């Protein structure tokens, strides 16, 4: 123990050993001591020296410490000392303070030393597996230093350690158990460990997420007080960001697990928002970033739309808009909230409509869009806030033709309200203000109201601006070109204004021939553009030259040749004479070669380090990329090539039409084929069912055949036994019975003949009734009555004969039964010719059976004839009723006509009487007839 007192600072005689010598002796003691207490004391001493002599301890003692972890697993105290020593050696966090001049070099050396020792430790992957096993120990003195050591290893060599943990059985699951530890120190350091573990490794992120990480982290955030919580909430939010950012699988899992709904309470703010702590600002900032991760424009459109819908339905968007309109919110939180709302509504029609309906709590209430635009065009507002408002306005109009129409409508003369400030008025005010940043923001915002919307491009041509008193109004298009020409003389300034106006004009007239015509109609525009392009200006003006070339190229490409002086061909000739085609194309290329162009093309959000670098809009870079090649080809093409291209286009259109027709035909044929396939499938099913039925019936038939064969064999055996006994008889049938049966059959034949004769007579009677009914106009009640009576009598006779036939059948059945029963005991024995008599009787029975069948058939025929006669009578009665109805209607019509004639005669007579009373001479029809007869007599004379 004296040795350790010397190491720990006790008084000893003689020269003091150096640090390296002391560490070497301690290592020897750890390696050679057999007593656990000695090894524990030696490891404790190494721990105390590990910070001051980091290099020596790490170089000499690491292998011994790892061996302690492997062999002394039963003693938690020595394990804790060994883990603490390794942590001190590997970690770069707890360095002693250095002088300012030495800080940078010392920190770099420390980082290199930690990386070196980490590489030594992980050379054997079993060391990481050993460490994961030790983390299962519940003892605080083992688990906590183990968590810190693994965190330090991940910081120094994250990718390699992640790979080892990923392939280790249950490695990630063991680390997830740290979040359930009741000791807050271990849980909080476990959060830091998982942050390092999940950095940049999608596979581990997925495993952690599916180990119920979201549920645990959200529970911790709620327990710690949400946005009002401390550093632990911040650590949880950082871990959530690691799990969700650029990981579509985890984002979908987060949404499907209904965790978005649990984010809504985070953003509940009160009326008094003053005095927010720095930690609360940090927490809320991370929470807003978490929302943005779920609806980021870089995510797949389907996943983003699904999350946007969920955020609206659960009220999260409404809560964010409440923060947006609240007072006292810190500026950076307000800016981040605007950016978050922007991405929640971007491209979602429902969310955009809701945002358009949000009003600020002012008197009178104003739309949130108007309030935000007031901040955007106010040069006193912070630059990042103005950029956020512009991004919000762009997202509000993204794929929102309804919103674009509403903004443009506020500029039209018919909808302007002089008593209120509209979005259009604010944009025009910003467009023509003295602040160049306001000019640029307003121009880009107006360009987004026209993006991919031909209708609004044409509507905006109607906008008229009053420039000054006594002067006529000027169109918005003309005013933009006027400002361009005015700022030309101010070299080195207003570049931002001109870039914004040129981007607006390019977006406005692209793909809109009517706007191109309006632009070219002003005689000053084309000379201004050619002059700008042809000049040799400085570096700052090259971007303006490129944009002017783009604008002139759009005038060529989308020109409909409606203006004779500015057709496509004449504009190209002008370029060739004044500028030169190669020079024009070179100036056009200045846009994409600009250093800020590629930065703006990366993402939709306008993020710029300073206001001076705010030159390009993301959507405009897409337009340039689309049009640059087209304009270059259009400028180089000759008129003949254009004509050929037009012919090729027409041919292609014809081919497209033919292809479309064939596609439709193929679709119809596919539908027919599908229908036929369904029919074939149905018929196949029916066939299978029928085959099954046939098979079933065949099996039944076979069973019946087998039963028949068995019965036949049994009958043959019985006949043989009866013939061998010699007791055969004539089946019990007597001669008197047979003769009686013959007489009954003869009687039935006579009755059948009689019935057929009567039926023939009735048929003749029916035919005569039919002819009489056709010829007669009046009723024939008595004849029909007689006919019905005769038919009734015929039915009675048929019923009588049917009863007789039934009796005959019964007698025949009795005879057959008696024949099968055999002779009585007193029957006389048959003679030698019994077989012949038996055969004769069987023949007679067969003949009687045939006669019975004939009688049945004749009975069926009689019944059919009776039914036909009955139906004929019914038809005759129907026709008789129709004739009676027609006669009654004819009589009624005659009576009506007679009454009309009588009324007419009465009217004529009264009119004649009135004429006579008035003194007029009226000739009566009787007088006229008498006169006519007298004249006829005179002619005869």
Helices and strands as residue ranges (DSSP letters): H 2-7, H 19-32, H 36-49, H 54-71, H 76-90, H 100-121, H 125-134, H 140-156, H 158-167, H 171-176, G 177-180, H 184-197, H 202-210, H 213-223, G 226-228, H 231-244, H 248-256, G 261-267, H 278-294, H 301-313, H 316-325, H 331-345, H 349-357, E 359-360, E 366-367, H 368-376, H 383-397, H 401-409, G 413-415, H 423-431, H 436-450, H 454-460, E 464-465, E 474-475, H 476-488, H 495-509, H 513-521, H 523-534, G 539-541, H 542-557, G 564-566, H 568-578, H 581-588, H 590-593, H 595-602, G 611-613, H 618-636, H 639-725, H 735-775, H 781-821, H 834-917, H 925-940
